[in-house]
Amino acid sequence: MDTPALYQGLDRPILTDMAKAKAKDTEKEGGGTIALNKRARHEYHIDQRFEAGMALQGWELKSLRAGRINFGEGCYAIIQQGEVFLVGAQIPPLISASTHVVANDRRTRKLLLHREEIDRLIGAVERKGYTLVPTAIYWKRNKVKCEIGLAKGKQEHDKRNAEKEREWAVDKQRAMRAHNRAG
């Protein structure tokens, strides 16, 4: 079989290179993010983040592919008997995907972490008074990952200071843009 002159010397097909480039572009755009918990960033000081796998059922995966998840007010992670669980996250079922299954959209889901990470979390939660808060759910190599943050609650004045700093950053950016356009 003759190879066109343009493709001679290539040891792999061009199509896979283009597909890899497209996959990298979607990763850069954040195409893997399913949901962000913006309230957690507002309500808590997040000191450390951990990536955990999630034990899900088939209908939950299909719902997540459709982007259907809700971090409610009462969404948090707990440690029970040396295992970490996600409580309060609502994944509403798709009507077409779960006709034969009785779906509990607010069930407690197990988070998968290494033993040393769980031990570190247990120490921080029990001794130092931290809380485990889910901050994001995203795709990573066709697996659903949950980012949980080791957090402490903010007080009201901390929230106001953070809001002022955000507003100042936006105003500063606007002023710089206006100055650069005029100059």
ChimeraX attribute file (.defattr): number of C-alpha atoms within 10 A of each C-alpha:
attribute: neighborCount
match mode: 1-to-1
recipient: residues
	/A:1	3
	/A:2	5
	/A:3	8
	/A:4	7
	/A:5	7
	/A:6	7
	/A:7	11
	/A:8	9
	/A:9	8
	/A:10	8
	/A:11	7
	/A:12	9
	/A:13	9
	/A:14	11
	/A:15	9
	/A:16	10
	/A:17	11
	/A:18	11
	/A:19	11
	/A:20	12
	/A:21	12
	/A:22	12
	/A:23	13
	/A:24	13
	/A:25	12
	/A:26	12
	/A:27	14
	/A:28	10
	/A:29	10
	/A:30	12
	/A:31	13
	/A:32	17
	/A:33	16
	/A:34	19
	/A:35	17
	/A:36	18
	/A:37	18
	/A:38	11
	/A:39	12
	/A:40	21
	/A:41	18
	/A:42	16
	/A:43	16
	/A:44	19
	/A:45	18
	/A:46	21
	/A:47	10
	/A:48	10
	/A:49	15
	/A:50	17
	/A:51	17
	/A:52	20
	/A:53	17
	/A:54	18
	/A:55	15
	/A:56	12
	/A:57	10
	/A:58	10
	/A:59	20
	/A:60	23
	/A:61	18
	/A:62	16
	/A:63	18
	/A:64	20
	/A:65	13
	/A:66	11
	/A:67	13
	/A:68	17
	/A:69	20
	/A:70	17
	/A:71	22
	/A:72	13
	/A:73	11
	/A:74	10
	/A:75	19
	/A:76	20
	/A:77	23
	/A:78	19
	/A:79	17
	/A:80	9
	/A:81	5
	/A:82	11
	/A:83	16
	/A:84	20
	/A:85	18
	/A:86	22
	/A:87	20
	/A:88	19
	/A:89	21
	/A:90	18
	/A:91	21
	/A:92	17
	/A:93	22
	/A:94	16
	/A:95	9
	/A:96	9
	/A:97	14
	/A:98	15
	/A:99	11
	/A:100	7
	/A:101	10
	/A:102	8
	/A:103	16
	/A:104	12
	/A:105	15
	/A:106	15
	/A:107	13
	/A:108	15
	/A:109	17
	/A:110	19
	/A:111	22
	/A:112	17
	/A:113	16
	/A:114	9
	/A:115	11
	/A:116	9
	/A:117	13
	/A:118	17
	/A:119	14
	/A:120	10
	/A:121	22
	/A:122	20
	/A:123	13
	/A:124	16
	/A:125	18
	/A:126	11
	/A:127	9
	/A:128	10
	/A:129	12
	/A:130	20
	/A:131	21
	/A:132	26
	/A:133	25
	/A:134	27
	/A:135	23
	/A:136	19
	/A:137	24
	/A:138	18
	/A:139	18
	/A:140	13
	/A:141	7
	/A:142	8
	/A:143	12
	/A:144	20
	/A:145	23
	/A:146	24
	/A:147	18
	/A:148	23
	/A:149	26
	/A:150	22
	/A:151	23
	/A:152	18
	/A:153	17
	/A:154	15
	/A:155	11
	/A:156	9
	/A:157	9
	/A:158	15
	/A:159	17
	/A:160	13
	/A:161	11
	/A:162	12
	/A:163	13
	/A:164	12
	/A:165	12
	/A:166	12
	/A:167	12
	/A:168	12
	/A:169	12
	/A:170	12
	/A:171	12
	/A:172	12
	/A:173	12
	/A:174	12
	/A:175	12
	/A:176	12
	/A:177	12
	/A:178	11
	/A:179	10
	/A:180	9
	/A:181	8
	/A:182	7
	/A:183	6
